[in-house]
Amino acid sequence: MMERRRMDAALLVLFLVHLATALEVPLDLPQPPTITHQSPKDYIIDPRENIIIHCEAKGKPHPSFSWTRNGTHFDIDQDPNVTMKPHSGTLVVDISRAKAEQYECVYQCTARNKHGTAVSNNIVVRQSRSPLWSKEKIKPIVVQEGVSLVLPCRPPAGLPPPIIFWMDNNFQRLPQSRRVSQSLNGDLYFSNVLREDSRNDYICYARFPYTQTIQQKQPITVKVLNLDAINDTMAAFYNDTDLFSDPADERKPTFLIPSGPSSSKMVLRGQVLEMECIAEGLPTPEISWTKNSGDLPADRTSYLHYQKTLRIVNVSESDAGDYRCTARNEFGSVYHTIHVMVKAAPYWISGAPRNLVLAPGEDGVLTCRASGTPKPSVTWAMNGIPIENSPKDLSRKVEDDTIIFSVVQTGSSAVYQCNVSNDYGYLLSNAFVNVLSEPPRVLTQANKVYQVIKNHRALLDCASFGSPIPKITWFKDSRSSTLDGDPYIHHDNGTLEIHVAQAHNSGKYTCVAGNTLGIYENHVYLEVKDPTRILKQPDYKQVQRGRSVVFECKVTYDPSLQPTVTWLKDDGELPDDERLIVGFDSLTINDVTENDAGVYTCIMNTTLDNDSARAELTVVERPDPPTDLELTDKKKRSVQLTWTPGDEHNSPIQKFLIQYEDSLHHRGHWHNLTEVPGTKTTAHLKLSPYVPYIFRVLALNSVGFSHPSFPSRMFKTEPAAPDENPTGVHGFGTEHDNLVISWKPLTGLQSNGPGLHYKVMWRQKLMESDWTKVTVANNSKFVVSGTPTFVPYELKVQAVNDYGAGPEPAIAHGYSGEDLPVAAPENVQAVLLNSTLSEVHWDPVPSKSIRGHLKGYKVYYWRERSLHKHNPHHVEKQILTFSGNRTHGMLPGLHPFSLYSFNVRVYNGKGDGPPSPDQQFETPEGVPGAPTSLVVTNTNLDTLTLEWNPPHDRNGHITGYTLKYQPVNNSNELGPVEELALPANATSFTLLNLKYSTRYKFYLNAKTVRGAGLAISQEAVTIMDEAVTSRQVDIATQGWFIGLMCAIALLILILLIICFIQRNKGGKYPVKEKEDAHTDPEFQPMKDDDCTFGEYSDNEDHKPLKGSRTPSNGTVKRDDSDDSLVDYGEGGDGQFNEDGSFIGQYSGKSASRETAEGHESSEAPSPINAMNSLNSFV
C-alpha cells in the first residue's frame, strides 16, 4: 500500500512538472504527426454533391496518409472515383460517375512519418435522405364541439429527422395556443375544439435541412358541429349512425400524452432533455412542472408550446430524477410523473492527453483520464498498434489510464493513442512523445506592443520552446532586478501578469528563456491607457408621437484611442431610417412613431475596451376613445353607464370625463356631467327630469384627452315639478316711484318639465301687509309702479311648471327707486396743513334728506388766483370723491401762495345733492421753482456774465438768489465750489478773476421765506491768453530757432541710419550711454528699447480733443501757475476757436497713451517745448 502511494505521488510530481510541456513544437524541428483536422464521427453528406472526407495532419517530416474502409485497407488508386488532395489526407469522391450509397462506410485515416503514426476517429459516412410522403386518402374528420382532437402528421423517416410545422393553403402558419399546439412528434393536438376550428386545409409540412426540401402531407378537413347541427348532418356523413350520444360537457383534465400515471425517459449527458405533457379538458387546462427531488435548473430550463414542453439544455447527472407535470382547470387536476435517467458517453475529466517533449534522460507522464456512465474502459496503442503488441520499451510503463516514461533516450519518439469507450460512445486521442535536445527560443513576436486599460489585468506573453524546458525570467527597463513578487505573477507558460495595471507599469519588458543549452531573450512593450467611460448616460425619455427626442452619451477616453460609437435598439441594429441621426455623443430621433419605443443602448468602443449605457424610450399619445357605451339600471333620475377603455398608448388613463347632450334644450352642445378615476369603467349618473340625455365618454392621460366616444343611446327622464327656485333675486328702482324685481331664470335642465313660469311676490318691509303676487312667464324681471321713494321691500320668486310648484322660496330684500338728495352738508370748514395740503371738514347729511343709498361726499375746489401780482387768474375746478359716510377729506397738490374756493356735496345712486355755500382759503408761501433761463454772455479771459429770468412759479415773494460755480477738468472732475448771494431784483451778474481757458459749471436758484427752490445749471469756458499765443508765433519765426530745429532733425536722421545699420547686423547701437550722459532732461529723442523717437508726432490720431490735457511731466509751467497753456496742450501756431476749443498742428502724448505707458519716455522736443523753455527765462 505504501509503495502504491509513493507511485501516486511520483506520478503527480511528474504530471505537474510536465504540465507546461503541452506546447506547440515549431515545425522546423523533428516531430511525430499530429492530426489537425478531420471529419465528424457521424458524417452526413448531401447526395447531390461530391463527398469530401477530411484528414489533415502536420509533422516533421511531413506525414504520409492512408485509409481503411470498414476496417480494411482502402486502396485509393484502385478506385477511379476517389482522389486524395496533394500534401493532405483528405479524400474527394466524385459521385457524378457513381452512386453515393456505395460510399456509405466507416473510414479511418492514418498519418505517419519516421517518428510515429497518428490515426483519426472512425468516420461513419451516411447520405441524407428526404423521402416522399406516402399517398393516402384522408377522410374528413367530424367532431362535436368541445371534445379533444389529434391530427396525426407521421412524416417519412429522414436523415437527419425533418422539422415539422403546420400551415394552411396560403402557406400561413396555423395559430397555436394553450388549447391548440404541436407535439414533439409533429402531431397537432386540440384540448377541445371550437366551431372556428372547422377548416379544410390542415396541412403538415416536413422540412429536411440537408437537402433544403419541404414535403407536404395531404390536407386534412375538420368539421366541428354542435349537437343540433350533428342531427341535421349525421346521415350525410355516417348513414344515420348515432355517433354522439351525449353533448361534450365541461370536464376535468385528462392526459392525451403521455399515457398512464408515469413514464420514463433516458437522456445522455450534455444533450437536450425535452419532456411534454398534453392534456384535454373543458375549459382548457393549464400545465405546470415540478421536480420531485429538487428545483429545476433556472438557467438551463425553458418552456415551449405554452408550458406543455419542459426543455433542459446541457443535461448533467444532477438532472436525473422524477419530474411531475400537472394539468389543472376549474373542475380538477391530474398529474403524470416522468422518471429521467441520465447516461453519459465518455468525456474527459482533465482534458485529452497532451503531447510530451522530453530531453534525453528526462521523465514524463501521459494521462488519459475520462469518465462516463457506465464507467468506460481505457485502451492504449502506439503508432496505431495495440500497446501490448508493440515492441517492448523498458523506459515505458502502462498503469491503467496512465503511461509513465523514465529516462527516455533519443529514438523513443512515438505517437500514442488512448481509446475510452462505453455503450454510448468513445473518445480517441493522439498524443506524441518527442525526444529532442534543443536550445531555447522565444516564440512570441519581438518588440510586440501590449496595450491595456488602467486597473485591468495585463498579460505579457513569453511563449518559448526548448528541450529541456526553458526557465523564464522577466526584467523591466534597466534590467536592474528580476520581476518577482507583488504586483507580478509568473505563469507556467512564461506569461507575466500584472493584476492591476497602472500608468507607471508602462515601459519596456525583457523576457529571458534559458536551459542547459543556451539562453534567448525577447523585448515587448506595455502601454497603460486611460479607460473609456460614459460621463453622461442617456436618460429615460417619454415623448409624444410626432415629436423629436435626443439621447445624450458623452464619453471620456484615452486620447490615443479614438472611440467609435454604436447605438442599438432592443439589443439589435438601429433601423435604417433617415429620422434617426447618430452623432458622436448623441442619438436624435425625429418625428417619433410608436415603433421607435424600446431600449436604446449607447456603446463606446475602442480597440481595448468599451463602455455602454442604456435608456428606454416610451412613446405616448392621447388614449383611444372608449367604446361599447351601455346604459343599465335605468331609474327616474339616474342611470348606470359602462364602457370599454381604448388603448392607453403607454400613458395610464388618469380619468374619464362623461359628457351629455340635451337635445331638447341645447341641441348640438355637449356639457360636462361628471368625472371618474381612470381605474373605473362604470359610473352612476344622477340626472334631471324632463331631459333627453345622450352620453359620451372621453379618456385623459398625461398627453391629453382622447377623441370622444361614439354617443350612447338616448335616455329620456320623466317630467316633475321644479326642484329649485330662481337665484339672484334683487329689488331696485329705475325711477323714484318704481321697484324692479329681477332674478336669474332657471335653465331648461332645471325646469324639470314643460310650462315653466314664475310666481313673483312682494310687500313693504316692517308693515306686516299681505304679499302682492303676479305670474310672469318668459321673462326674468317685473316692474312695480307707484311705489314710495326709497322704501325697503321683501321679495320672493317661485318656479312653477305644469307638474307643480317648486319649494317655498327664500325672502330677498330690495328698495324702491332713489331721488336726488335735498340737503347740503353743514358746518363746512378748511384747515391748512401746509402750503400744498388742506383738510376739509363737514357734518353728515341726515339719511332722510339723502333719499337713496349713500355713496359718499364730493369736494369741488378751484384755484381762484395766485397771491403774486405777476401770476395769472385760475378758475379750473377739481373734484375729489370720498366714498361712504365720511366727515372729512384731504385736498393734496395745492399751489402755494394762492387763493382757493370750495364747496361740499352729498351724492347717492341717483346723483349729487345741492352744494354747500362756497368758502375760501389762502395757501401760505412755498419754495419757488427754478429760474426759467440761465445764459452765459460776454466771455473774456478771466470774466464772464450770467443772465437769467425769474421762476415761473414764484410761490411767494422772491427774497434773493444763490449762485454757485466750480471749475471742471478734462476728466469731468469737479473743483472747489464758490457761492454768492444775489439780491431779489437781480437778473444778471458778472464774475471776475476767473482762470483763463477753464471750463466752469454754474448753479442758480431762487429763495422765498420758505427756503431755496430748484436750481438751473449751465457751463461755459473762459478764453486763452492772446499774448502767449503771439509770443509763440514770433519765436517760431526766429532764425536761431529754425537753426536749432534743423540741427535736431539732422541728429534724428543720423540716429535713424545708425539704428537701421545695427539692426541689419543683429546688434544694437549704444545710444543708451549717450542719452544717459546728456544733461538736458528735456532732450531725450530716443527710447531705450526699440530706437524709436519720443512723442513727437504729427499724426492726426494724437491731436488733443476739445478740453483734453497733456501730461505734466517734461513740460514748463508759466509763472508757476496751474493755468499754464502747457497744461492743456502743445503745438506750434496754436490758437483757440470762438467756442474755446484748441487747434494745433502738433501734440504730445494723449492722455490715454500716458495712462497705458506711464513715464517710460519723455516728451520729444517740439517748437512749443522749446518756446516754453525760453518763456521761463523771460
KANOR-V67376 format. One record per run of one state. SS is the DSSP state (@ for helix, = for strand, . for the rest). FROM is the first residue (numbers start at 0). TO is the last residue. If there is no record, write none. Layout:
BEGIN
SS;FROM;TO, SS;FROM;TO
END
This chain:
BEGIN
.;0;0, @;1;16, .;17;17, @;18;20, .;21;29, =;30;37, .;38;40, =;41;44, .;45;49, =;50;52, .;53;53, =;54;59, .;60;62, =;63;68, .;69;70, =;71;73, .;74;74, @;75;77, .;78;80, =;81;83, .;84;89, =;90;92, .;93;98, @;99;102, .;103;104, =;105;112, .;113;114, =;115;118, .;119;121, =;122;126, .;127;127, =;128;128, .;129;139, =;140;143, .;144;147, =;148;150, .;151;157, =;158;158, .;159;161, =;162;166, .;167;171, =;172;172, .;173;178, =;179;181, .;182;186, =;187;189, .;190;193, @;194;196, .;197;197, =;198;207, .;208;211, =;212;215, .;216;218, =;219;224, .;225;225, @;226;237, .;238;249, =;250;256, .;257;260, =;261;267, .;268;271, =;272;275, .;276;276, =;277;281, .;282;284, =;285;290, .;291;292, =;293;293, .;294;296, @;297;299, =;300;303, .;304;307, =;308;311, .;312;315, @;316;318, .;319;319, =;320;328, .;329;330, =;331;347, .;348;354, =;355;357, .;358;362, =;363;366, .;367;368, =;369;372, .;373;375, =;376;381, .;382;383, =;384;385, @;386;388, .;389;394, =;395;398, .;399;400, =;401;404, .;405;412, =;413;421, .;422;423, =;424;434, .;435;436, =;437;441, .;442;446, =;447;452, .;453;456, =;457;459, .;460;462, =;463;466, .;467;469, =;470;475, .;476;480, =;481;481, .;482;486, =;487;489, .;490;494, =;495;497, .;498;501, @;502;504, .;505;505, =;506;514, .;515;516, =;517;528, .;529;531, =;532;535, .;536;539, =;540;543, .;544;547, =;548;551, .;552;552, =;553;555, .;556;562, =;563;568, .;569;570, =;571;572, .;573;578, =;579;581, .;582;584, =;585;588, .;589;592, @;593;595, .;596;596, =;597;604, .;605;608, =;609;619, .;620;625, =;626;631, .;632;636, =;637;643, .;644;653, =;654;661, .;662;664, =;665;676, .;677;680, =;681;685, .;686;690, =;691;699, .;700;703, =;704;704, .;705;713, =;714;715, .;716;725, =;726;731, .;732;736, =;737;743, .;744;746, @;747;750, .;751;755, =;756;763, .;764;770, =;771;775, .;776;779, =;780;784, .;785;790, =;791;800, .;801;802, =;803;804, .;805;810, =;811;814, .;815;824, =;825;833, .;834;835, =;836;842, .;843;845, @;846;849, .;850;852, =;853;865, .;866;871, =;872;872, .;873;875, =;876;882, .;883;886, =;887;890, .;891;896, =;897;907, .;908;910, =;911;911, .;912;917, =;918;921, .;922;929, =;930;936, .;937;942, =;943;950, .;951;958, =;959;967, .;968;972, =;973;981, .;982;986, =;987;990, .;991;997, =;998;1007, .;1008;1009, =;1010;1020, .;1021;1024, @;1025;1035, .;1036;1037, @;1038;1064, .;1065;1069, @;1070;1076, .;1077;1084, =;1085;1085, .;1086;1091, =;1092;1092, .;1093;1095, =;1096;1096, .;1097;1098, @;1099;1101, .;1102;1123, @;1124;1126, .;1127;1133, =;1134;1135, .;1136;1140, =;1141;1142, .;1143;1145, =;1146;1146, .;1147;1149, @;1150;1156, .;1157;1165, @;1166;1174, .;1175;1177
END
